[in-house]
Amino acid sequence: MNARTLGSLSLVLLAILPVAASAQVAGPASSTPSIIVSGSASVSREPDVARVTISIETNADRAADATQENARLAGRVRAAIESLGIPAKSISTEFYNLRYQPRPEPTGTPQLRRPVGAPMNDAIRYGFVVTHGLTVTAKPNRVGTVIDAAIKAGATSVGGVSYDVSDRHAAYLEALRRAVADAASQARAVAAASGVHLGRILYVYAGGERTIAPPVPFAIRSEAAAGPIPTEIAPGAIRIYASVNVTYALAP
């Protein structure tokens, strides 16, 4: 094959290749008529798991003294909670912090300094401050008892109470099934109103799980009442949400 023939062949290939690449990118020219609908649903479940966050805070002029006192009180709190029949594995450390809080320099009228370890009215601790947070997992009907036992044993604050359901995934699957049914009913209504027929499902997208729990009301203690008043907390139902996007084919 001579040089003229090779040159002609190269020109032919250069003319063909761009056409072939263009045809590959273009793809099919027609598409299936379709409709996209969003379905959502929720299920309600009574909580069967509660988590209580309890804090023990101590302070002293020396870090060692603050940590030792905190360890002593934390041990008392754990023992008090375990005496309620709650296993040790259900009591875990959520956080632990040691910091130094310097006392402010006196300005103006001299003020009496609070002795280390004395009760505080302003909730500010000075010196070395240790905060130990515990999370207690229990049945919802034991929350008030846990709080009372912990405070009596030396806990200084309750950070909060949260509720959950142990069969959360099963509840989400039920909500998901209802969301798909909701999408199907919407699609049928739109198709009937548009004078077309609903075909097969072309695409389904399931959104993530979403849970809404009601706020937890804390009982207010009355200092004037005679005798201790037990803490009572009544949780509401937990609602688990699911959503889907479904694409249906349409036919005349």
matplotlib code that plots the C-alpha trace (Angstrom):
import matplotlib.pyplot as plt

x = [0.0, 1.5, 1.6, -1.4, -3.6, -2.6, -3.4, -6.9, -7.6, -6.7, -9.0, -11.8, -11.3, -11.1, -14.4, -16.1, -14.9, -16.6, -19.9, -19.7, -18.9, -21.8, -24.3, -23.1, -23.7, -27.1, -28.9, -32.6, -34.7, -38.0, -38.9, -41.8, -44.6, -44.5, -45.7, -43.7, -45.5, -44.3, -45.9, -45.5, -46.8, -46.1, -46.7, -47.0, -45.4, -45.4, -41.7, -40.3, -36.8, -35.7, -32.3, -31.6, -28.5, -27.2, -24.3, -22.1, -20.0, -17.4, -14.7, -11.7, -8.5, -6.5, -7.3, -6.7, -9.3, -11.9, -11.5, -11.5, -14.7, -16.3, -15.4, -16.8, -20.2, -20.3, -19.9, -22.7, -25.0, -24.2, -24.9, -28.2, -29.4, -28.3, -30.2, -33.4, -32.7, -31.1, -28.0, -24.6, -24.3, -27.2, -25.2, -22.5, -20.2, -21.4, -18.7, -16.0, -14.3, -11.7, -11.2, -9.8, -12.1, -10.2, -11.9, -12.6, -10.6, -12.7, -13.7, -15.4, -17.1, -15.3, -17.3, -17.1, -15.7, -17.5, -15.5, -14.5, -17.2, -19.9, -23.3, -23.7, -26.6, -25.2, -24.2, -20.6, -17.8, -14.3, -10.9, -10.6, -14.0, -14.8, -18.0, -19.0, -22.0, -23.8, -26.4, -28.9, -31.0, -34.2, -37.9, -39.9, -41.9, -38.6, -37.4, -38.7, -37.4, -33.9, -33.8, -34.8, -32.3, -29.5, -30.2, -30.5, -27.1, -25.3, -26.0, -26.0, -28.1, -30.2, -29.2, -32.3, -34.5, -35.0, -37.3, -37.0, -38.6, -36.7, -38.4, -37.7, -36.7, -39.9, -41.9, -40.0, -40.7, -44.4, -44.4, -42.5, -45.2, -47.9, -45.9, -45.8, -49.6, -50.0, -48.0, -50.0, -53.3, -52.1, -50.9, -54.2, -56.1, -53.9, -54.1, -57.9, -58.2, -55.9, -57.7, -54.7, -53.9, -51.3, -48.6, -45.7, -43.3, -40.2, -38.3, -38.7, -36.7, -37.1, -36.3, -34.5, -36.2, -37.4, -38.5, -40.4, -40.6, -42.7, -41.1, -40.5, -42.2, -40.4, -42.5, -42.0, -41.2, -42.9, -40.5, -43.5, -45.1, -44.8, -42.5, -40.7, -42.7, -41.6, -40.6, -43.2, -42.5, -45.1, -43.8, -45.9, -46.0, -43.1, -43.9, -41.7, -42.0, -41.1, -41.4, -41.0, -40.8, -42.3, -42.2, -45.0, -45.3, -48.4, -50.4, -53.3]
y = [0.0, 3.3, 6.6, 8.1, 5.1, 5.4, 9.1, 8.5, 5.8, 8.2, 10.8, 8.3, 7.2, 10.8, 11.5, 8.4, 8.5, 11.8, 10.6, 7.3, 9.1, 11.6, 8.7, 7.0, 10.0, 11.0, 7.8, 7.1, 10.0, 9.0, 8.6, 6.9, 9.2, 9.1, 10.8, 11.4, 11.4, 11.8, 9.7, 10.0, 8.3, 7.9, 5.4, 6.1, 3.9, 4.1, 4.4, 1.4, 2.8, 5.9, 7.5, 9.9, 12.1, 12.8, 15.0, 15.0, 18.2, 18.9, 21.5, 22.0, 24.0, 20.9, 18.8, 15.6, 16.6, 17.5, 14.2, 12.1, 13.7, 13.3, 9.7, 9.1, 10.8, 9.1, 5.7, 6.5, 7.6, 4.4, 2.2, 4.0, 3.5, -0.2, -0.7, 0.0, -3.2, -1.4, -3.4, -1.8, -2.2, 0.3, 3.0, 4.5, 7.5, 10.1, 12.7, 13.6, 17.0, 18.6, 22.3, 25.2, 28.1, 31.0, 33.2, 36.7, 39.5, 41.6, 45.0, 47.9, 46.8, 43.8, 40.6, 37.5, 34.6, 31.3, 28.6, 25.7, 23.0, 25.3, 25.4, 27.9, 30.1, 31.2, 27.7, 28.9, 26.7, 28.0, 26.2, 22.8, 21.7, 18.1, 17.2, 13.6, 12.8, 9.5, 8.1, 5.7, 3.5, 2.3, 1.6, 4.8, 4.2, 4.2, 7.7, 9.6, 7.0, 7.1, 10.9, 10.9, 8.2, 10.0, 13.4, 11.9, 10.1, 13.3, 14.1, 17.8, 18.1, 16.2, 17.1, 15.7, 12.7, 11.1, 8.3, 5.7, 2.5, -0.7, -1.8, 1.4, -0.3, -2.4, 0.8, 2.6, -0.3, -0.1, 3.7, 3.0, 0.6, 3.1, 5.8, 3.6, 3.1, 6.8, 7.4, 4.8, 6.4, 9.8, 8.4, 6.7, 9.9, 12.0, 9.4, 9.1, 12.9, 13.2, 10.5, 8.2, 4.7, 4.1, 1.7, 0.0, 1.6, 2.9, 4.3, 4.3, 6.4, 5.9, 8.8, 8.5, 7.8, 10.8, 10.6, 13.2, 12.7, 15.0, 17.4, 15.9, 17.8, 17.9, 17.9, 21.0, 20.3, 22.3, 23.2, 24.1, 20.7, 18.3, 15.4, 14.5, 14.6, 11.9, 13.1, 12.1, 12.3, 11.1, 10.6, 10.9, 8.7, 8.7, 9.2, 7.7, 9.1, 7.7, 9.2, 7.9, 9.3, 7.0, 7.3, 5.5, 5.0, 6.3, 4.8, 6.3]
z = [0.0, -1.1, 0.7, -1.3, -0.3, 3.4, 3.4, 1.8, 4.4, 7.3, 5.9, 5.8, 9.4, 10.6, 8.9, 10.4, 14.1, 15.1, 13.7, 15.7, 19.0, 18.5, 18.0, 21.2, 23.4, 21.9, 23.0, 22.3, 21.2, 22.9, 26.6, 28.5, 29.7, 33.5, 36.7, 39.9, 43.3, 46.9, 49.6, 53.4, 56.5, 60.2, 62.9, 66.6, 69.3, 73.1, 74.3, 76.1, 76.6, 78.6, 79.0, 81.9, 81.9, 85.5, 86.5, 89.5, 90.0, 92.6, 93.2, 95.4, 95.6, 94.5, 91.5, 93.4, 96.1, 93.5, 91.5, 94.7, 96.0, 92.6, 92.4, 95.9, 95.0, 91.6, 93.3, 95.7, 92.8, 90.9, 94.0, 94.6, 91.1, 91.1, 94.3, 92.2, 90.3, 87.3, 86.1, 86.1, 82.4, 82.0, 83.8, 81.6, 81.6, 79.1, 79.7, 82.2, 82.5, 84.8, 84.5, 86.5, 87.3, 88.9, 91.4, 90.1, 91.6, 94.1, 92.8, 94.6, 97.8, 99.4, 99.0, 101.1, 99.2, 99.4, 101.1, 98.8, 99.0, 100.5, 98.9, 96.1, 95.1, 91.8, 90.5, 89.9, 91.3, 91.7, 91.9, 90.2, 89.0, 88.0, 86.1, 85.6, 83.5, 83.7, 81.3, 82.8, 80.6, 82.2, 81.6, 81.2, 84.4, 86.4, 85.3, 88.3, 90.8, 89.1, 89.4, 93.0, 94.0, 92.1, 93.6, 97.1, 96.7, 95.7, 92.0, 91.4, 88.2, 85.7, 82.1, 80.4, 79.7, 76.3, 75.1, 72.4, 71.1, 70.9, 67.7, 65.9, 62.6, 62.6, 63.1, 60.3, 57.9, 58.8, 58.1, 54.8, 53.7, 54.5, 52.6, 49.4, 49.7, 50.0, 46.9, 45.0, 45.9, 44.8, 41.5, 40.8, 41.6, 39.3, 36.5, 36.7, 36.7, 33.7, 31.6, 31.5, 32.9, 35.5, 34.4, 36.1, 38.7, 37.0, 40.0, 43.8, 46.3, 50.0, 52.3, 55.6, 58.9, 61.0, 64.6, 66.7, 70.4, 72.5, 75.1, 78.5, 81.3, 84.6, 87.8, 90.0, 93.6, 96.3, 99.1, 101.4, 101.0, 103.9, 103.1, 99.9, 96.7, 94.2, 90.7, 88.1, 84.4, 81.9, 78.4, 75.3, 72.2, 69.7, 66.1, 63.3, 59.8, 56.4, 52.9, 49.3, 45.8, 43.2, 39.4, 37.5, 33.8, 32.1, 29.2, 27.1]

ax = plt.figure().add_subplot(projection="3d")
ax.plot(x, y, z, "-o")
ax.set_aspect("equal")
plt.show()
